[in-house]
Amino acid sequence: MATWLWILIVALALVIGLFGGFYGARRYMEKYLKENPPFDEEQLRQLMLQMGQKPSSKKLHQMMNAMKNRQGK
């Protein structure tokens, strides 16, 4: 085979691999974060206490809903 054909094959394989890897990793991370959110209510409560805020249940639910809505978009 000609050298230019090998270069073309390698370049195409590289480009396809880069795009496939990027979109595969992106889809995997979106699914992972949807199933395992980074914060739960207890962690959010501790975070608010460390920041000097007194967390009420209403405020916790508002913040959790805001985080869920932001993840959905």
C-alpha positions in Angstrom: 0.0 0.0 0.0 1.0 3.6 -0.6 2.3 5.6 2.3 -0.3 8.3 1.9 -3.1 5.8 2.3 -1.7 4.6 5.6 -1.4 8.2 6.8 -5.1 8.8 5.8 -6.2 5.7 7.6 -4.4 6.6 10.8 -5.7 10.2 10.7 -9.3 9.0 10.2 -9.0 6.5 13.0 -7.6 9.1 15.3 -10.4 11.6 14.5 -13.1 8.9 14.9 -11.5 7.7 18.1 -11.4 11.2 19.6 -15.0 12.1 18.8 -16.2 8.7 19.9 -14.3 8.8 23.1 -15.4 12.3 23.9 -19.1 11.6 23.4 -19.0 8.3 25.1 -17.3 9.8 28.2 -19.8 12.7 28.2 -22.8 10.4 28.0 -21.3 8.2 30.8 -20.7 11.1 33.1 -24.2 12.6 32.5 -25.8 9.2 33.4 -23.5 8.8 36.4 -24.3 12.3 37.8 -28.0 11.7 37.2 -28.0 8.5 39.2 -25.5 9.7 41.9 -26.1 13.4 42.5 -23.0 15.2 44.0 -24.9 16.4 47.1 -27.7 15.0 49.2 -29.6 16.8 51.9 -27.4 15.9 54.8 -24.2 17.1 52.9 -26.0 20.3 52.0 -27.0 20.8 55.6 -23.4 20.4 56.8 -22.2 22.8 54.1 -24.7 25.5 55.2 -23.7 25.0 58.8 -20.0 25.4 57.9 -20.9 28.7 56.1 -22.6 30.0 59.2 -26.2 29.6 58.0 -29.0 27.9 60.0 -30.6 25.5 57.5 -34.3 25.1 57.7 -36.0 22.2 55.9 -37.8 24.7 53.6 -34.5 26.2 52.6 -32.9 22.8 52.1 -35.7 21.6 49.8 -35.5 24.8 47.8 -31.8 24.4 47.3 -32.2 20.7 46.4 -34.9 21.5 43.9 -32.8 24.3 42.4 -29.9 21.9 42.0 -32.1 19.2 40.4 -33.6 21.7 38.0 -30.1 23.0 37.0 -28.9 19.4 36.3 -32.0 18.7 34.2 -31.2 21.6 31.8 
